[in-house]
Amino acid sequence: MVKPLATLALAAVLGGCASVPPGTELTPAQKADPWEGWNRKVFAFNDAVDKAVAKPVAEAYQKVVPSLVRRGVDNVLGNLGDVWSTANQFLQGKFRYGLEMGMRVISNSFFGLGGLLDPATEMGLQRRSEDFGQTLGRWGVGPGPYLVLPLLGPSTLRDTAGLVVDRQADPSRLGAEQTDRYAITALELINTRANLLATTNLLGQIALDPYTFVRNAYLTRRQDQVYDGAPPLEEMDDDGAEPPPK
């Protein structure tokens, strides 16, 4: 797995190398994705790795592991992620949601057998996932150029910086031995990929250009997450899309 700091260094190099002739009028897509040539190569690499390794492993996991066990894994990993989401809710000043998420973690940890079950949802405490990239966005940090990370997929400079903090603050890794961290990461990746099998199969059928489809879907989704579905008008173009990074 690519180390986050190495990714940031790579992004800095790309930033220094990316240039266009003076006076050139860039399209919105070029402004949002100035490193498209590099990103497409990484996208193709990730797709090849996925087809050769990740997808077959995920399909085997989905076929061999009973759905009840997979649901338990989902719940445990989700409960651990809720701890960091709670912290980010407070960092963003969303104290009501922070309190609700805190109650969700407590309920699932104590009444849900350490997170295996999800009684909190039945109690009306819905999951409101947040990460540090979203927190940076709420603090006014722009997304920056679109960037495809090796093995990790779509991101932006802001979300890549947020990923560094997310990985360091992940409750599932705090205090864990190095080998345990690798095992947890592998389980997370396999479980996530298994949950996305139907989506990626559909993507291959409907998207003429999967790269563009994934990029646009990612940027739109992240904008929606940062502003909880209600971006301010000045943050939107005439067509409702997020403006190119400044």
C-alpha positions in Angstrom: 0.0 0.0 0.0 1.3 3.4 -0.9 2.3 5.4 2.1 0.3 8.7 2.4 3.3 10.9 2.8 4.9 9.4 -0.3 1.6 10.2 -2.2 1.8 13.8 -1.0 5.4 14.1 -2.2 4.3 12.6 -5.6 1.5 15.2 -5.8 4.0 18.0 -5.1 6.2 16.8 -8.0 3.3 16.6 -10.3 2.2 20.1 -9.3 5.6 21.4 -10.2 5.6 19.6 -13.5 2.1 20.4 -14.7 2.1 23.5 -16.9 0.1 25.0 -19.8 1.1 27.7 -22.2 0.3 31.2 -21.0 -3.1 32.4 -22.0 -4.5 28.9 -22.7 -8.2 28.7 -21.8 -8.8 25.6 -19.8 -12.0 23.6 -19.8 -13.7 23.0 -16.4 -12.6 19.3 -16.7 -9.0 20.4 -17.2 -9.1 22.7 -14.3 -10.5 20.0 -12.0 -8.2 17.3 -13.4 -5.0 18.9 -14.7 -3.1 15.6 -14.2 -5.5 13.5 -16.3 -2.7 11.8 -18.3 -1.1 10.5 -15.1 -4.4 9.8 -13.4 -5.6 7.6 -16.3 -2.4 5.5 -16.1 -2.9 5.0 -12.4 -6.6 4.2 -13.0 -5.6 1.6 -15.6 -3.1 0.1 -13.2 -5.7 0.0 -10.4 -8.2 -1.6 -12.7 -5.7 -4.3 -13.7 -4.8 -5.1 -10.0 -8.5 -5.2 -9.2 -9.3 -7.7 -11.9 -6.3 -9.9 -11.2 -6.4 -9.8 -7.3 -9.0 -7.7 -5.5 -12.2 -8.7 -7.3 -11.5 -12.5 -7.3 -10.6 -12.4 -3.6 -13.8 -10.4 -2.8 -15.9 -12.8 -4.9 -14.4 -15.7 -2.9 -15.0 -13.9 0.4 -18.6 -13.2 -0.6 -19.2 -16.8 -1.7 -17.4 -18.6 1.2 -18.2 -16.4 4.2 -21.8 -16.6 5.4 -23.9 -13.4 5.0 -24.5 -13.3 8.8 -20.7 -13.3 9.4 -20.1 -10.6 6.7 -22.9 -8.5 8.3 -21.1 -8.8 11.6 -17.8 -7.7 10.0 -19.6 -4.8 8.4 -21.0 -3.8 11.8 -17.8 -4.0 13.7 -15.8 -2.1 11.1 -18.6 0.5 10.9 -18.7 0.9 14.7 -14.9 1.6 14.8 -15.3 4.1 11.9 -18.1 5.8 13.8 -15.7 6.7 16.6 -13.7 8.9 14.2 -16.8 10.2 12.5 -18.0 11.4 15.9 -14.7 13.3 16.4 -15.1 14.9 12.9 -18.6 15.9 13.6 -17.4 17.9 16.6 -14.4 19.3 14.7 -16.9 20.6 12.1 -19.0 22.2 14.8 -21.9 19.9 14.2 -22.5 19.2 17.9 -25.9 17.7 17.6 -24.8 15.1 15.1 -21.6 14.6 17.2 -23.7 13.7 20.2 -25.9 11.4 18.2 -22.9 9.6 16.7 -21.4 9.3 20.2 -24.6 7.7 21.5 -24.6 5.4 18.4 -21.1 4.2 19.3 -21.9 3.7 22.9 -25.2 1.8 22.1 -23.6 -0.5 19.6 -20.5 -1.1 21.7 -22.4 -2.0 24.9 -25.8 -3.4 23.6 -24.5 -4.6 20.2 -21.9 -7.0 21.6 -18.9 -4.8 20.8 -20.4 -3.7 17.5 -21.4 -7.1 16.1 -25.0 -5.9 16.1 -26.5 -2.6 15.2 -29.2 -1.7 17.7 -28.5 2.0 17.3 -30.1 2.1 13.9 -33.2 0.5 15.3 -33.2 3.3 18.0 -33.1 5.9 15.3 -29.5 6.8 15.6 -28.4 6.8 12.0 -24.8 6.7 10.8 -23.5 10.0 9.6 -20.0 9.2 8.3 -17.4 11.9 8.3 -13.7 11.9 7.6 -10.9 14.5 7.9 -11.1 15.4 4.2 -14.7 16.5 4.8 -13.6 18.4 7.9 -11.0 20.3 5.9 -13.7 21.1 3.4 -15.9 22.5 6.1 -13.0 24.6 7.3 -12.8 26.2 3.9 -10.0 24.2 2.3 -10.6 23.7 -1.4 -10.5 20.2 -3.0 -7.5 20.9 -5.2 -6.8 18.9 -8.3 -8.3 15.5 -8.8 -5.8 12.7 -8.1 -6.0 8.9 -8.5 -4.0 7.1 -5.9 -2.2 3.8 -6.6 -4.3 1.0 -5.2 -6.5 3.5 -3.2 -8.4 5.0 -6.1 -10.0 8.5 -6.6 -9.1 11.4 -4.4 -8.1 15.1 -4.4 -5.2 16.8 -2.8 -7.4 17.8 0.1 -8.7 14.3 0.6 -5.2 12.8 0.3 -4.1 15.1 3.1 -7.2 14.1 5.1 -6.4 10.4 4.4 -3.0 10.8 6.2 -4.9 12.0 9.4 -7.6 9.4 9.0 -5.1 6.5 8.9 -3.2 7.8 11.9 -6.4 8.3 13.9 -8.2 5.1 12.9 -9.3 3.5 16.2 -8.8 0.0 14.8 -5.1 0.7 14.5 -4.4 2.6 17.7 -2.2 0.4 19.9 -2.3 -2.5 17.5 0.8 -4.4 16.5 2.1 -3.9 12.9 1.0 -7.3 11.8 -2.5 -6.7 13.3 -2.7 -3.4 11.4 -2.0 -5.2 8.1 -4.6 -7.8 8.9 -7.2 -5.2 9.7 -6.4 -3.2 6.6 -6.7 -6.4 4.5 -10.1 -7.2 6.0 -11.3 -3.7 5.4 -10.3 -3.7 1.8 -11.8 -7.2 1.1 -15.0 -6.4 2.9 -15.3 -3.0 1.1 -14.6 -4.6 -2.3 -17.1 -7.3 -1.7 -19.8 -4.7 -0.9 -19.0 -2.9 -4.2 -19.2 -6.0 -6.5 -22.6 -5.2 -7.8 -21.8 -1.5 -8.3 -18.6 -2.1 -10.3 -20.2 -4.8 -12.4 -22.9 -2.3 -13.4 -20.3 0.4 -14.0 -18.6 -1.8 -16.6 -21.9 -2.2 -18.4 -23.1 1.4 -18.5 -20.1 3.6 -18.6 -18.5 4.4 -22.0 -15.5 6.0 -20.3 -15.2 4.5 -16.7 -12.5 6.9 -15.8 -14.6 10.0 -16.5 -17.7 8.5 -14.9 -15.8 7.6 -11.7 -14.1 11.0 -11.5 -17.3 13.0 -11.9 -19.2 10.7 -9.5 -16.4 11.0 -6.9 -16.2 14.8 -7.1 -20.0 15.2 -7.0 -20.3 12.8 -4.0 -17.5 14.5 -2.1 -19.1 18.0 -2.6 -22.4 16.6 -1.4 -20.7 15.0 1.7 -18.8 18.2 2.6 -21.9 20.3 2.6 -24.4 17.6 3.7 -26.2 17.9 0.4 -26.7 21.6 0.5 -23.6 23.5 -0.9 -23.8 27.3 -0.8 -24.8 28.9 -4.1 -21.4 30.6 -4.5 -19.8 27.1 -4.4 -21.7 26.0 -7.5 -21.5 26.5 -11.2 -24.5 27.3 -13.4 -25.0 23.5 -13.9 -24.9 22.8 -10.2 -21.4 21.2 -10.2 -18.6 22.1 -7.9 -16.4 24.8 -9.5 -12.9 24.0 -10.5 -10.3 24.2 -7.8 -8.7 27.7 -7.4 
